Amino acid sequence: MQISLAYRQKKILESRHKMCRDKNKCDRLKAIMLSDEGYSEGMISQLYESINQQLIGI
């Protein structure tokens, strides 16, 4: 599902992402911003999967 954000909405999400301390919430905010940039759900999922694998050393 493609998401389109207005300029003001993007700035609010970026600000919330910077201040966020909850990893899950940060990931959700980032996924919304990536979707707005044209990333598909599959691409976002693969990105987070590869990041998690790198973090746990697989």
mmCIF file of the N, C-alpha and C atoms, coordinates in Angstrom:
data_MODEL
# 
_entry.id   MODEL 
# 
loop_
_atom_site.group_PDB 
_atom_site.id 
_atom_site.type_symbol 
_atom_site.label_atom_id 
_atom_site.label_alt_id 
_atom_site.label_comp_id 
_atom_site.label_asym_id 
_atom_site.label_entity_id 
_atom_site.label_seq_id 
_atom_site.pdbx_PDB_ins_code 
_atom_site.Cartn_x 
_atom_site.Cartn_y 
_atom_site.Cartn_z 
_atom_site.occupancy 
_atom_site.B_iso_or_equiv 
_atom_site.pdbx_formal_charge 
_atom_site.auth_seq_id 
_atom_site.auth_comp_id 
_atom_site.auth_asym_id 
_atom_site.auth_atom_id 
_atom_site.pdbx_PDB_model_num 
ATOM 1   N N  . MET A 1 1  ? 0.847  -1.173  0.000  1.00 0.00 ? 1  MET A N  1 
ATOM 2   C CA . MET A 1 1  ? 0.000  0.000   0.000  1.00 0.00 ? 1  MET A CA 1 
ATOM 3   C C  . MET A 1 1  ? 0.895  1.240   0.000  1.00 0.00 ? 1  MET A C  1 
ATOM 4   N N  . GLN A 1 2  ? 0.750  2.062   -1.001 1.00 0.00 ? 2  GLN A N  1 
ATOM 5   C CA . GLN A 1 2  ? 1.529  3.293   -1.126 1.00 0.00 ? 2  GLN A CA 1 
ATOM 6   C C  . GLN A 1 2  ? 0.921  4.383   -0.239 1.00 0.00 ? 2  GLN A C  1 
ATOM 7   N N  . ILE A 1 3  ? 1.762  5.068   0.483  1.00 0.00 ? 3  ILE A N  1 
ATOM 8   C CA . ILE A 1 3  ? 1.324  6.160   1.354  1.00 0.00 ? 3  ILE A CA 1 
ATOM 9   C C  . ILE A 1 3  ? 1.871  7.459   0.802  1.00 0.00 ? 3  ILE A C  1 
ATOM 10  N N  . SER A 1 4  ? 1.030  8.475   0.741  1.00 0.00 ? 4  SER A N  1 
ATOM 11  C CA . SER A 1 4  ? 1.465  9.800   0.314  1.00 0.00 ? 4  SER A CA 1 
ATOM 12  C C  . SER A 1 4  ? 1.274  10.775  1.465  1.00 0.00 ? 4  SER A C  1 
ATOM 13  N N  . LEU A 1 5  ? 2.356  11.450  1.815  1.00 0.00 ? 5  LEU A N  1 
ATOM 14  C CA . LEU A 1 5  ? 2.318  12.390  2.931  1.00 0.00 ? 5  LEU A CA 1 
ATOM 15  C C  . LEU A 1 5  ? 2.540  13.811  2.426  1.00 0.00 ? 5  LEU A C  1 
ATOM 16  N N  . ALA A 1 6  ? 1.892  14.736  3.073  1.00 0.00 ? 6  ALA A N  1 
ATOM 17  C CA . ALA A 1 6  ? 2.133  16.153  2.805  1.00 0.00 ? 6  ALA A CA 1 
ATOM 18  C C  . ALA A 1 6  ? 3.470  16.537  3.455  1.00 0.00 ? 6  ALA A C  1 
ATOM 19  N N  . TYR A 1 7  ? 4.051  17.626  3.006  1.00 0.00 ? 7  TYR A N  1 
ATOM 20  C CA . TYR A 1 7  ? 5.345  18.098  3.519  1.00 0.00 ? 7  TYR A CA 1 
ATOM 21  C C  . TYR A 1 7  ? 5.311  18.219  5.047  1.00 0.00 ? 7  TYR A C  1 
ATOM 22  N N  . ARG A 1 8  ? 4.259  18.813  5.568  1.00 0.00 ? 8  ARG A N  1 
ATOM 23  C CA . ARG A 1 8  ? 4.140  19.021  7.017  1.00 0.00 ? 8  ARG A CA 1 
ATOM 24  C C  . ARG A 1 8  ? 4.082  17.683  7.753  1.00 0.00 ? 8  ARG A C  1 
ATOM 25  N N  . GLN A 1 9  ? 3.349  16.710  7.187  1.00 0.00 ? 9  GLN A N  1 
ATOM 26  C CA . GLN A 1 9  ? 3.258  15.391  7.804  1.00 0.00 ? 9  GLN A CA 1 
ATOM 27  C C  . GLN A 1 9  ? 4.624  14.708  7.835  1.00 0.00 ? 9  GLN A C  1 
ATOM 28  N N  . LYS A 1 10 ? 5.397  14.854  6.761  1.00 0.00 ? 10 LYS A N  1 
ATOM 29  C CA . LYS A 1 10 ? 6.733  14.267  6.714  1.00 0.00 ? 10 LYS A CA 1 
ATOM 30  C C  . LYS A 1 10 ? 7.612  14.834  7.818  1.00 0.00 ? 10 LYS A C  1 
ATOM 31  N N  . LYS A 1 11 ? 7.556  16.140  7.987  1.00 0.00 ? 11 LYS A N  1 
ATOM 32  C CA . LYS A 1 11 ? 8.387  16.788  9.009  1.00 0.00 ? 11 LYS A CA 1 
ATOM 33  C C  . LYS A 1 11 ? 7.986  16.342  10.413 1.00 0.00 ? 11 LYS A C  1 
ATOM 34  N N  . ILE A 1 12 ? 6.697  16.172  10.645 1.00 0.00 ? 12 ILE A N  1 
ATOM 35  C CA . ILE A 1 12 ? 6.228  15.707  11.956 1.00 0.00 ? 12 ILE A CA 1 
ATOM 36  C C  . ILE A 1 12 ? 6.734  14.291  12.219 1.00 0.00 ? 12 ILE A C  1 
ATOM 37  N N  . LEU A 1 13 ? 6.618  13.408  11.217 1.00 0.00 ? 13 LEU A N  1 
ATOM 38  C CA . LEU A 1 13 ? 7.091  12.028  11.384 1.00 0.00 ? 13 LEU A CA 1 
ATOM 39  C C  . LEU A 1 13 ? 8.603  11.988  11.599 1.00 0.00 ? 13 LEU A C  1 
ATOM 40  N N  . GLU A 1 14 ? 9.350  12.787  10.853 1.00 0.00 ? 14 GLU A N  1 
ATOM 41  C CA . GLU A 1 14 ? 10.803 12.830  11.033 1.00 0.00 ? 14 GLU A CA 1 
ATOM 42  C C  . GLU A 1 14 ? 11.159 13.273  12.440 1.00 0.00 ? 14 GLU A C  1 
ATOM 43  N N  . SER A 1 15 ? 10.463 14.267  12.934 1.00 0.00 ? 15 SER A N  1 
ATOM 44  C CA . SER A 1 15 ? 10.713 14.768  14.282 1.00 0.00 ? 15 SER A CA 1 
ATOM 45  C C  . SER A 1 15 ? 10.397 13.696  15.329 1.00 0.00 ? 15 SER A C  1 
ATOM 46  N N  . ARG A 1 16 ? 9.255  13.032  15.177 1.00 0.00 ? 16 ARG A N  1 
ATOM 47  C CA . ARG A 1 16 ? 8.882  11.972  16.116 1.00 0.00 ? 16 ARG A CA 1 
ATOM 48  C C  . ARG A 1 16 ? 9.875  10.824  16.065 1.00 0.00 ? 16 ARG A C  1 
ATOM 49  N N  . HIS A 1 17 ? 10.349 10.494  14.859 1.00 0.00 ? 17 HIS A N  1 
ATOM 50  C CA . HIS A 1 17 ? 11.316 9.404   14.708 1.00 0.00 ? 17 HIS A CA 1 
ATOM 51  C C  . HIS A 1 17 ? 12.621 9.730   15.440 1.00 0.00 ? 17 HIS A C  1 
ATOM 52  N N  . LYS A 1 18 ? 13.073 10.975  15.350 1.00 0.00 ? 18 LYS A N  1 
ATOM 53  C CA . LYS A 1 18 ? 14.309 11.377  16.014 1.00 0.00 ? 18 LYS A CA 1 
ATOM 54  C C  . LYS A 1 18 ? 14.188 11.306  17.537 1.00 0.00 ? 18 LYS A C  1 
ATOM 55  N N  . MET A 1 19 ? 13.007 11.626  18.063 1.00 0.00 ? 19 MET A N  1 
ATOM 56  C CA . MET A 1 19 ? 12.801 11.646  19.513 1.00 0.00 ? 19 MET A CA 1 
ATOM 57  C C  . MET A 1 19 ? 12.391 10.293  20.075 1.00 0.00 ? 19 MET A C  1 
ATOM 58  N N  . CYS A 1 20 ? 12.053 9.361   19.224 1.00 0.00 ? 20 CYS A N  1 
ATOM 59  C CA . CYS A 1 20 ? 11.511 8.067   19.626 1.00 0.00 ? 20 CYS A CA 1 
ATOM 60  C C  . CYS A 1 20 ? 12.540 7.233   20.389 1.00 0.00 ? 20 CYS A C  1 
ATOM 61  N N  . ARG A 1 21 ? 12.096 6.575   21.432 1.00 0.00 ? 21 ARG A N  1 
ATOM 62  C CA . ARG A 1 21 ? 12.961 5.689   22.218 1.00 0.00 ? 21 ARG A CA 1 
ATOM 63  C C  . ARG A 1 21 ? 12.516 4.231   22.118 1.00 0.00 ? 21 ARG A C  1 
ATOM 64  N N  . ASP A 1 22 ? 11.302 3.990   21.694 1.00 0.00 ? 22 ASP A N  1 
ATOM 65  C CA . ASP A 1 22 ? 10.752 2.639   21.549 1.00 0.00 ? 22 ASP A CA 1 
ATOM 66  C C  . ASP A 1 22 ? 11.097 2.118   20.149 1.00 0.00 ? 22 ASP A C  1 
ATOM 67  N N  . LYS A 1 23 ? 11.911 1.062   20.061 1.00 0.00 ? 23 LYS A N  1 
ATOM 68  C CA . LYS A 1 23 ? 12.384 0.552   18.783 1.00 0.00 ? 23 LYS A CA 1 
ATOM 69  C C  . LYS A 1 23 ? 11.241 0.180   17.846 1.00 0.00 ? 23 LYS A C  1 
ATOM 70  N N  . ASN A 1 24 ? 10.208 -0.472  18.365 1.00 0.00 ? 24 ASN A N  1 
ATOM 71  C CA . ASN A 1 24 ? 9.088  -0.872  17.514 1.00 0.00 ? 24 ASN A CA 1 
ATOM 72  C C  . ASN A 1 24 ? 8.360  0.342   16.937 1.00 0.00 ? 24 ASN A C  1 
ATOM 73  N N  . LYS A 1 25 ? 8.167  1.331   17.762 1.00 0.00 ? 25 LYS A N  1 
ATOM 74  C CA . LYS A 1 25 ? 7.510  2.552   17.287 1.00 0.00 ? 25 LYS A CA 1 
ATOM 75  C C  . LYS A 1 25 ? 8.380  3.256   16.246 1.00 0.00 ? 25 LYS A C  1 
ATOM 76  N N  . CYS A 1 26 ? 9.683  3.303   16.488 1.00 0.00 ? 26 CYS A N  1 
ATOM 77  C CA . CYS A 1 26 ? 10.613 3.909   15.528 1.00 0.00 ? 26 CYS A CA 1 
ATOM 78  C C  . CYS A 1 26 ? 10.562 3.179   14.191 1.00 0.00 ? 26 CYS A C  1 
ATOM 79  N N  . ASP A 1 27 ? 10.524 1.855   14.246 1.00 0.00 ? 27 ASP A N  1 
ATOM 80  C CA . ASP A 1 27 ? 10.454 1.062   13.014 1.00 0.00 ? 27 ASP A CA 1 
ATOM 81  C C  . ASP A 1 27 ? 9.177  1.351   12.237 1.00 0.00 ? 27 ASP A C  1 
ATOM 82  N N  . ARG A 1 28 ? 8.070  1.482   12.938 1.00 0.00 ? 28 ARG A N  1 
ATOM 83  C CA . ARG A 1 28 ? 6.797  1.777   12.263 1.00 0.00 ? 28 ARG A CA 1 
ATOM 84  C C  . ARG A 1 28 ? 6.832  3.152   11.610 1.00 0.00 ? 28 ARG A C  1 
ATOM 85  N N  . LEU A 1 29 ? 7.373  4.134   12.318 1.00 0.00 ? 29 LEU A N  1 
ATOM 86  C CA . LEU A 1 29 ? 7.478  5.477   11.743 1.00 0.00 ? 29 LEU A CA 1 
ATOM 87  C C  . LEU A 1 29 ? 8.364  5.472   10.500 1.00 0.00 ? 29 LEU A C  1 
ATOM 88  N N  . LYS A 1 30 ? 9.491  4.773   10.581 1.00 0.00 ? 30 LYS A N  1 
ATOM 89  C CA . LYS A 1 30 ? 10.406 4.698   9.451  1.00 0.00 ? 30 LYS A CA 1 
ATOM 90  C C  . LYS A 1 30 ? 9.761  3.978   8.271  1.00 0.00 ? 30 LYS A C  1 
ATOM 91  N N  . ALA A 1 31 ? 8.990  2.935   8.532  1.00 0.00 ? 31 ALA A N  1 
ATOM 92  C CA . ALA A 1 31 ? 8.302  2.212   7.465  1.00 0.00 ? 31 ALA A CA 1 
ATOM 93  C C  . ALA A 1 31 ? 7.308  3.127   6.742  1.00 0.00 ? 31 ALA A C  1 
ATOM 94  N N  . ILE A 1 32 ? 6.625  3.977   7.481  1.00 0.00 ? 32 ILE A N  1 
ATOM 95  C CA . ILE A 1 32 ? 5.694  4.926   6.866  1.00 0.00 ? 32 ILE A CA 1 
ATOM 96  C C  . ILE A 1 32 ? 6.457  5.899   5.972  1.00 0.00 ? 32 ILE A C  1 
ATOM 97  N N  . MET A 1 33 ? 7.587  6.391   6.466  1.00 0.00 ? 33 MET A N  1 
ATOM 98  C CA . MET A 1 33 ? 8.374  7.337   5.673  1.00 0.00 ? 33 MET A CA 1 
ATOM 99  C C  . MET A 1 33 ? 8.952  6.670   4.425  1.00 0.00 ? 33 MET A C  1 
ATOM 100 N N  . LEU A 1 34 ? 9.391  5.409   4.540  1.00 0.00 ? 34 LEU A N  1 
ATOM 101 C CA . LEU A 1 34 ? 9.905  4.694   3.380  1.00 0.00 ? 34 LEU A CA 1 
ATOM 102 C C  . LEU A 1 34 ? 8.805  4.453   2.345  1.00 0.00 ? 34 LEU A C  1 
ATOM 103 N N  . SER A 1 35 ? 7.611  4.144   2.817  1.00 0.00 ? 35 SER A N  1 
ATOM 104 C CA . SER A 1 35 ? 6.482  3.945   1.908  1.00 0.00 ? 35 SER A CA 1 
ATOM 105 C C  . SER A 1 35 ? 6.189  5.221   1.135  1.00 0.00 ? 35 SER A C  1 
ATOM 106 N N  . ASP A 1 36 ? 6.271  6.339   1.815  1.00 0.00 ? 36 ASP A N  1 
ATOM 107 C CA . ASP A 1 36 ? 6.041  7.631   1.160  1.00 0.00 ? 36 ASP A CA 1 
ATOM 108 C C  . ASP A 1 36 ? 7.100  7.897   0.089  1.00 0.00 ? 36 ASP A C  1 
ATOM 109 N N  . GLU A 1 37 ? 8.305  7.364   0.300  1.00 0.00 ? 37 GLU A N  1 
ATOM 110 C CA . GLU A 1 37 ? 9.391  7.557   -0.664 1.00 0.00 ? 37 GLU A CA 1 
ATOM 111 C C  . GLU A 1 37 ? 9.308  6.593   -1.836 1.00 0.00 ? 37 GLU A C  1 
ATOM 112 N N  . GLY A 1 38 ? 8.311  5.700   -1.828 1.00 0.00 ? 38 GLY A N  1 
ATOM 113 C CA . GLY A 1 38 ? 8.105  4.807   -2.961 1.00 0.00 ? 38 GLY A CA 1 
ATOM 114 C C  . GLY A 1 38 ? 8.494  3.357   -2.737 1.00 0.00 ? 38 GLY A C  1 
ATOM 115 N N  . TYR A 1 39 ? 8.968  3.031   -1.546 1.00 0.00 ? 39 TYR A N  1 
ATOM 116 C CA . TYR A 1 39 ? 9.315  1.644   -1.250 1.00 0.00 ? 39 TYR A CA 1 
ATOM 117 C C  . TYR A 1 39 ? 8.043  0.820   -1.108 1.00 0.00 ? 39 TYR A C  1 
ATOM 118 N N  . SER A 1 40 ? 8.053  -0.393  -1.649 1.00 0.00 ? 40 SER A N  1 
ATOM 119 C CA . SER A 1 40 ? 6.900  -1.283  -1.512 1.00 0.00 ? 40 SER A CA 1 
ATOM 120 C C  . SER A 1 40 ? 6.944  -1.959  -0.145 1.00 0.00 ? 40 SER A C  1 
ATOM 121 N N  . GLU A 1 41 ? 5.832  -2.592  0.239  1.00 0.00 ? 41 GLU A N  1 
ATOM 122 C CA . GLU A 1 41 ? 5.786  -3.305  1.511  1.00 0.00 ? 41 GLU A CA 1 
ATOM 123 C C  . GLU A 1 41 ? 6.833  -4.410  1.541  1.00 0.00 ? 41 GLU A C  1 
ATOM 124 N N  . GLY A 1 42 ? 6.998  -5.112  0.422  1.00 0.00 ? 42 GLY A N  1 
ATOM 125 C CA . GLY A 1 42 ? 7.984  -6.182  0.344  1.00 0.00 ? 42 GLY A CA 1 
ATOM 126 C C  . GLY A 1 42 ? 9.398  -5.676  0.510  1.00 0.00 ? 42 GLY A C  1 
ATOM 127 N N  . MET A 1 43 ? 9.709  -4.538  -0.108 1.00 0.00 ? 43 MET A N  1 
ATOM 128 C CA . MET A 1 43 ? 11.047 -3.953  0.009  1.00 0.00 ? 43 MET A CA 1 
ATOM 129 C C  . MET A 1 43 ? 11.327 -3.530  1.447  1.00 0.00 ? 43 MET A C  1 
ATOM 130 N N  . ILE A 1 44 ? 10.341 -2.932  2.092  1.00 0.00 ? 44 ILE A N  1 
ATOM 131 C CA . ILE A 1 44 ? 10.510 -2.494  3.483  1.00 0.00 ? 44 ILE A CA 1 
ATOM 132 C C  . ILE A 1 44 ? 10.712 -3.707  4.387  1.00 0.00 ? 44 ILE A C  1 
ATOM 133 N N  . SER A 1 45 ? 9.937  -4.753  4.161  1.00 0.00 ? 45 SER A N  1 
ATOM 134 C CA . SER A 1 45 ? 10.059 -5.970  4.952  1.00 0.00 ? 45 SER A CA 1 
ATOM 135 C C  . SER A 1 45 ? 11.441 -6.588  4.798  1.00 0.00 ? 45 SER A C  1 
ATOM 136 N N  . GLN A 1 46 ? 11.937 -6.672  3.569  1.00 0.00 ? 46 GLN A N  1 
ATOM 137 C CA . GLN A 1 46 ? 13.263 -7.228  3.322  1.00 0.00 ? 46 GLN A CA 1 
ATOM 138 C C  . GLN A 1 46 ? 14.347 -6.381  3.979  1.00 0.00 ? 46 GLN A C  1 
ATOM 139 N N  . LEU A 1 47 ? 14.179 -5.081  3.924  1.00 0.00 ? 47 LEU A N  1 
ATOM 140 C CA . LEU A 1 47 ? 15.149 -4.179  4.543  1.00 0.00 ? 47 LEU A CA 1 
ATOM 141 C C  . LEU A 1 47 ? 15.252 -4.438  6.044  1.00 0.00 ? 47 LEU A C  1 
ATOM 142 N N  . TYR A 1 48 ? 14.100 -4.499  6.727  1.00 0.00 ? 48 TYR A N  1 
ATOM 143 C CA . TYR A 1 48 ? 14.113 -4.726  8.172  1.00 0.00 ? 48 TYR A CA 1 
ATOM 144 C C  . TYR A 1 48 ? 14.585 -6.124  8.528  1.00 0.00 ? 48 TYR A C  1 
ATOM 145 N N  . GLU A 1 49 ? 14.264 -7.097  7.695  1.00 0.00 ? 49 GLU A N  1 
ATOM 146 C CA . GLU A 1 49 ? 14.724 -8.461  7.937  1.00 0.00 ? 49 GLU A CA 1 
ATOM 147 C C  . GLU A 1 49 ? 16.247 -8.536  7.844  1.00 0.00 ? 49 GLU A C  1 
ATOM 148 N N  . SER A 1 50 ? 16.824 -7.898  6.840  1.00 0.00 ? 50 SER A N  1 
ATOM 149 C CA . SER A 1 50 ? 18.280 -7.933  6.693  1.00 0.00 ? 50 SER A CA 1 
ATOM 150 C C  . SER A 1 50 ? 18.967 -7.161  7.818  1.00 0.00 ? 50 SER A C  1 
ATOM 151 N N  . ILE A 1 51 ? 18.376 -6.071  8.256  1.00 0.00 ? 51 ILE A N  1 
ATOM 152 C CA . ILE A 1 51 ? 18.948 -5.311  9.378  1.00 0.00 ? 51 ILE A CA 1 
ATOM 153 C C  . ILE A 1 51 ? 18.929 -6.153  10.646 1.00 0.00 ? 51 ILE A C  1 
ATOM 154 N N  . ASN A 1 52 ? 17.801 -6.822  10.915 1.00 0.00 ? 52 ASN A N  1 
ATOM 155 C CA . ASN A 1 52 ? 17.704 -7.663  12.120 1.00 0.00 ? 52 ASN A CA 1 
ATOM 156 C C  . ASN A 1 52 ? 18.696 -8.808  12.070 1.00 0.00 ? 52 ASN A C  1 
ATOM 157 N N  . GLN A 1 53 ? 18.906 -9.406  10.899 1.00 0.00 ? 53 GLN A N  1 
ATOM 158 C CA . GLN A 1 53 ? 19.864 -10.499 10.773 1.00 0.00 ? 53 GLN A CA 1 
ATOM 159 C C  . GLN A 1 53 ? 21.285 -9.988  11.039 1.00 0.00 ? 53 GLN A C  1 
ATOM 160 N N  . GLN A 1 54 ? 21.591 -8.812  10.581 1.00 0.00 ? 54 GLN A N  1 
ATOM 161 C CA . GLN A 1 54 ? 22.918 -8.232  10.823 1.00 0.00 ? 54 GLN A CA 1 
ATOM 162 C C  . GLN A 1 54 ? 23.126 -7.955  12.300 1.00 0.00 ? 54 GLN A C  1 
ATOM 163 N N  . LEU A 1 55 ? 22.068 -7.496  12.962 1.00 0.00 ? 55 LEU A N  1 
ATOM 164 C CA . LEU A 1 55 ? 22.196 -7.167  14.383 1.00 0.00 ? 55 LEU A CA 1 
ATOM 165 C C  . LEU A 1 55 ? 22.414 -8.394  15.265 1.00 0.00 ? 55 LEU A C  1 
ATOM 166 N N  . ILE A 1 56 ? 21.803 -9.524  14.874 1.00 0.00 ? 56 ILE A N  1 
ATOM 167 C CA . ILE A 1 56 ? 21.972 -10.729 15.698 1.00 0.00 ? 56 ILE A CA 1 
ATOM 168 C C  . ILE A 1 56 ? 23.105 -11.610 15.188 1.00 0.00 ? 56 ILE A C  1 
ATOM 169 N N  . GLY A 1 57 ? 23.734 -11.195 14.103 1.00 0.00 ? 57 GLY A N  1 
ATOM 170 C CA . GLY A 1 57 ? 24.933 -11.882 13.621 1.00 0.00 ? 57 GLY A CA 1 
ATOM 171 C C  . GLY A 1 57 ? 24.685 -13.143 12.825 1.00 0.00 ? 57 GLY A C  1 
ATOM 172 N N  . ILE A 1 58 ? 23.563 -13.227 12.143 1.00 0.00 ? 58 ILE A N  1 
ATOM 173 C CA . ILE A 1 58 ? 23.286 -14.418 11.308 1.00 0.00 ? 58 ILE A CA 1 
ATOM 174 C C  . ILE A 1 58 ? 23.991 -14.261 9.987  1.00 0.00 ? 58 ILE A C  1 
# 
